[in-house]
Amino acid sequence: MRGHAVVAGGNCLAGMLASTKLYRRLRVSQYI
């Protein structure tokens, strides 16, 4: 559990970037 939390914390920034890209892509696809 602790190791997974550390990995998640390390990938927090990358995860946020990926999620924002996915969110924007979804929004764009909805407009189209």
C-alpha positions in Angstrom: 0.0 0.0 0.0 2.7 2.5 1.0 4.8 1.7 -2.1 1.7 2.2 -4.3 1.1 5.6 -2.6 4.7 6.7 -3.3 4.4 5.7 -6.9 1.1 7.5 -7.2 2.6 10.6 -5.6 5.5 10.5 -8.0 3.2 10.2 -11.0 0.8 12.8 -9.7 2.0 15.6 -12.0 2.1 13.3 -15.0 -1.3 11.9 -14.2 -2.8 15.4 -13.9 -1.3 16.4 -17.2 -2.6 13.2 -18.9 -6.1 13.7 -17.3 -6.3 17.3 -18.4 -5.3 16.3 -22.0 -7.9 13.6 -22.0 -10.5 16.0 -20.5 -9.8 18.6 -23.2 -9.9 16.0 -25.9 -13.3 14.8 -24.6 -14.6 18.3 -24.5 -13.4 19.0 -28.0 -14.9 15.7 -29.3 -18.2 16.7 -27.7 -18.2 20.1 -29.5 -17.5 18.4 -32.8 
